[in-house]
């Protein structure tokens, strides 16, 4: 499938800024499930762009803007050719050992109840079948809602409150998988909903590592594995390390952020 992504981020500042630095994890890479046909990042003001790979192997674009400036528009447009490989990831750059993704973080920490839930649902069959069962069980356990992201919300919060956004579902799957000894990580990207208008916010899911298959994707927000409707962009030990945009500024006043993401068939 050929998928087009348009991502616009606008910053407005109530006072002019002397300097703005942004870190963008917004550029996908080629692997067996996807090929990047075209991709570009445009900024509506004078800026310096520097591209490199971070410690997780993600493409990172550093954006440096000297002020005074009171507004920034960042536009990302590209097309990606995708293929359904049942969630199995191959031919990706992996600078870190899978064992690193067993580490706990505040967002993905598991507790006794999460581990008990994981053991109760990840049963029967081989390891991949058990993880698919866990993925579906999380989807049944909690309701997916379209609401504002709370950056402090943890896997335990979703498990207890039983409703959340895609980021929360990914964190709960990661916590549950690590709780039963399976390395797991967070993935950010985009997803095309074929049954809806060609618009959807940026999406998130998880990947788990199996010795015989490597990294395999799981989307607990829908209870399935990623298919040809997904565009994978970045990964990390949790959402903090795979978020599309982060940065800093030198200047006073408040910051207003507006994000618009459109995903459709090219």
Secondary structure as GFF3:
##gff-version 3
##sequence-region A 1 266
A	DSSP	beta_strand	2	27	.	.	.	ID=ss1
A	DSSP	beta_strand	34	43	.	.	.	ID=ss2
A	DSSP	beta_strand	48	53	.	.	.	ID=ss3
A	DSSP	beta_strand	59	82	.	.	.	ID=ss4
A	DSSP	three_ten_helix	98	102	.	.	.	ID=ss5
A	DSSP	alpha_helix	112	121	.	.	.	ID=ss6
A	DSSP	alpha_helix	127	141	.	.	.	ID=ss7
A	DSSP	beta_strand	143	144	.	.	.	ID=ss8
A	DSSP	alpha_helix	155	161	.	.	.	ID=ss9
A	DSSP	beta_strand	163	164	.	.	.	ID=ss10
A	DSSP	alpha_helix	166	179	.	.	.	ID=ss11
A	DSSP	beta_strand	184	191	.	.	.	ID=ss12
A	DSSP	beta_strand	203	210	.	.	.	ID=ss13
A	DSSP	beta_strand	214	218	.	.	.	ID=ss14
A	DSSP	beta_strand	230	236	.	.	.	ID=ss15
A	DSSP	three_ten_helix	239	241	.	.	.	ID=ss16
A	DSSP	beta_strand	245	250	.	.	.	ID=ss17
A	DSSP	beta_strand	255	265	.	.	.	ID=ss18
###
